[in-house]
Amino acid sequence: MFNVFGAVFAVSILAFLVFGLPYLRQAPLRKRGVRTWAWEASRSVPQDGKITVRYGYDGRDGGLHSIVRAGLTTLPSGSQEIVYDPENPKRAEFVSNMPENASGRRTLLALLLVAAAISFCLGYFDAVV
């Protein structure tokens, strides 16, 4: 039975890392972020065919900042909406990359941690007994 509990633990931790780390990194942006529009500043298509687009945006600090979207397979159209941190305007994220249902994401992350903790405990007790 230890293998089953170990597998559940590993899958729970892996899912938490995949879904949780980007969400946790975006916490300052969700808390105090400012929405604005970024315009296409440059575009490159290397030999592998993946498109890299650099977008520019004005921060509240009066500076011009940029954010990159790499690995695109289709050409993006026009400007993109972003959220940036007014305390650190270089920290930005595309609105399309941020989860719309933050409470649902928190619930999912909590369930993954609970599943990992339970499977770890059950696996430990199964190995001891």
C-alpha positions in Angstrom: 0.0 0.0 0.0 2.9 2.3 0.5 3.4 2.6 -3.2 -0.1 3.9 -3.7 0.2 6.5 -0.9 3.6 7.5 -2.3 2.2 7.9 -5.8 -0.7 10.0 -4.4 1.7 12.1 -2.4 4.0 12.7 -5.4 1.1 13.6 -7.8 -0.3 16.0 -5.2 3.0 17.8 -4.6 3.7 17.9 -8.4 0.2 19.4 -9.1 0.7 21.9 -6.2 4.0 23.0 -7.8 2.5 23.3 -11.3 -0.6 25.2 -10.2 0.6 26.8 -7.0 3.9 28.5 -7.8 2.7 30.7 -10.6 -0.4 31.6 -8.5 1.8 32.5 -5.5 4.2 34.6 -7.6 1.2 36.6 -8.8 0.0 37.5 -5.2 1.5 41.0 -5.2 0.0 41.7 -8.5 -3.5 40.6 -7.4 -3.1 42.6 -4.2 -1.9 46.0 -5.5 -1.6 45.6 -9.2 -2.6 48.3 -11.7 -4.1 47.3 -15.0 -3.0 48.9 -18.2 -2.5 48.2 -21.9 0.8 47.2 -23.4 1.6 47.8 -27.1 3.7 45.7 -29.4 7.3 47.0 -29.4 9.1 44.3 -31.3 8.6 40.9 -32.8 11.0 38.1 -33.8 10.5 34.8 -35.4 13.6 32.6 -35.1 14.3 29.5 -37.2 12.2 27.2 -35.0 9.1 29.2 -35.9 8.2 30.2 -32.3 7.3 33.9 -32.2 8.6 36.2 -29.5 6.9 39.5 -28.9 8.1 42.3 -26.6 5.4 44.6 -25.3 6.0 48.1 -23.9 3.9 49.9 -21.2 4.1 53.1 -19.2 4.4 52.8 -15.4 3.2 55.2 -12.8 6.8 56.0 -12.1 6.9 57.7 -15.5 9.2 55.0 -16.9 8.9 52.9 -20.0 8.9 49.1 -19.2 8.5 46.0 -21.2 7.2 42.4 -20.9 7.9 39.5 -23.2 5.6 36.8 -24.5 7.7 34.0 -26.0 7.0 30.7 -27.7 3.9 31.8 -29.5 2.7 29.8 -32.5 0.3 32.4 -33.9 0.8 36.1 -34.4 -0.8 38.1 -31.6 -3.2 40.9 -32.5 -2.8 44.4 -31.2 -2.2 45.4 -27.7 -2.4 43.2 -24.6 -3.9 44.0 -21.2 -1.4 43.6 -18.3 -1.2 44.0 -14.6 2.0 45.6 -13.1 3.1 46.3 -9.5 3.3 50.1 -8.9 5.9 49.5 -6.3 8.0 47.6 -8.8 6.8 48.5 -12.3 9.1 45.9 -13.9 7.1 43.1 -12.3 4.2 42.5 -14.6 2.0 39.7 -15.9 -0.5 39.4 -18.8 -4.1 39.4 -17.6 -4.7 36.3 -19.7 -2.2 34.4 -17.6 -3.8 35.2 -14.3 -6.6 33.0 -12.9 -10.0 34.6 -13.0 -11.3 32.5 -10.0 -8.7 33.2 -7.3 -10.8 31.7 -4.5 -11.3 28.5 -6.6 -7.5 28.3 -7.1 -6.9 28.7 -3.4 -9.4 25.9 -2.7 -7.7 23.7 -5.2 -4.3 24.4 -3.7 -5.6 23.7 -0.2 -7.1 20.4 -1.3 -3.8 19.3 -2.9 -1.9 20.1 0.3 -4.5 18.1 2.3 -4.2 15.2 -0.1 -0.4 15.3 0.2 -0.5 15.4 4.0 -3.0 12.6 4.3 -1.2 10.4 1.8 2.1 11.1 3.5 0.7 10.2 7.0 -1.1 7.0 5.7 2.0 5.9 3.8 4.2 6.5 6.9 1.8 4.6 9.2 1.5 1.8 6.6 5.3 1.5 6.5 5.7 1.4 10.3 2.9 -1.1 10.9 
